[in-house]
Amino acid sequence: MITEGTKDKSPVYSAWLGKPLVITVLVRQCPIPMPCSIVGESVADVRVRIQPGWELDIRKELILAVKEEAVARDTRVTNTLQVAED
């Protein structure tokens, strides 16, 4: 495993820790929206919580977009944040 240069990368997804999100993940060449919240981040993976007690790691290169969800006056509002490729 090549680790040179990985120390210089800042955590990209940590800004969304604990917030309700919809992450668009690439599964078998299909973009799949996944409601979740981010609970951790490593150099290669993002750990998400799908439901209480159900967490999984997603490879960063499979994440296409992140939408932050907010509830305002009984209306669901989403802010779309596209993930830039390195």
For each residue, the residues with C-beta under 8 A, 3 or more apart:
1:
2:
3: 6 7
4:
5: 8 9
6: 3 9 43
7: 3
8: 5
9: 5 6 12 43
10:
11: 14 41
12: 9 15 41 60 83
13: 16 17 38 41 46 60 63 66
14: 11 17 38 41
15: 12
16: 13 19 21 37 38 66 68
17: 13 14 37 38 39 40
18: 37 38 39
19: 16 37 38 68 69
20: 35 37 68 69 70
21: 16 35 36 37 38 66 67 68 69
22: 33 34 35 36 66 67 69 78
23: 33 34 36 46 48 58 63 65 66 67
24: 31 32 33 34 63 64 65 66 67
25: 31 32 34 58 62 63 64
26: 29 30 31 32 62 63 64
27: 30 32 62
28:
29: 26
30: 26 27
31: 24 25 26 64
32: 24 25 26 27
33: 22 23 24 67
34: 22 23 24 25 48 50
35: 20 21 22 50 69
36: 21 22 23 48 49 50
37: 16 17 18 19 20 21 48 49
38: 13 14 16 17 18 19 21 41 46 47 48 49
39: 17 18 47 48 49 55
40: 17 46 47
41: 11 12 13 14 38 45 46 47
42: 45 46 47 57
43: 6 9
44: 59 60
45: 41 42 57 58 59 60
46: 13 23 38 40 41 42 57 58 60 63
47: 38 39 40 41 42 55 56 57 58
48: 23 34 36 37 38 39 55 56 57 58
49: 36 37 38 39 52 54 55
50: 34 35 36 54 55 56
51: 54
52: 49
53:
54: 49 50 51
55: 39 47 48 49 50
56: 47 48 50
57: 42 45 46 47 48
58: 23 25 45 46 47 48 62 63
59: 44 45 62 63
60: 12 13 44 45 46 63
61:
62: 25 26 27 58 59
63: 13 23 24 25 26 46 58 59 60 66 83
64: 24 25 26 31 83
65: 23 24 80 81 82 83
66: 13 16 21 22 23 24 63 81 83
67: 21 22 23 24 33 78 79 80 81
68: 16 19 20 21 78 79 81
69: 19 20 21 22 35 76 77 78
70: 20 76 77 78 79
71: 74 75 76 77
72: 75 77
73:
74: 71
75: 71 72
76: 69 70 71
77: 69 70 71 72
78: 22 67 68 69 70
79: 67 68 70
80: 65 67
81: 65 66 67 68
82: 65
83: 12 63 64 65 66
84:
85:
86:
